[in-house]
């Protein structure tokens, strides 16, 4: 990538809220998630989802970029990801 060329990912943060925007040739919900939500106890949330029978499409995973997360299926064919930084801070 050269200087001035647009990137495929932008991360924006304001206080405790973060937003990731990805450029895609075909806009719309990608095959991974519709939304990524940072939480403070991803293990506890994953256990609550599992215990309630929520459809988990991607299991709890330690990602190489420093996040621990999982993905659930929601009505309409969309997905939500929940995760936290492995240091313990909320992701965003």
ABEGO torsion letter per residue (X at the ends): XBBGBBBABBBBBBEABBBBBBBBABBEBBAABABBBBBABAAAAAAAAAAAGBBBABBBBBBAAGBBBBBBBBBGGBBBBBBBBAAGBBBX
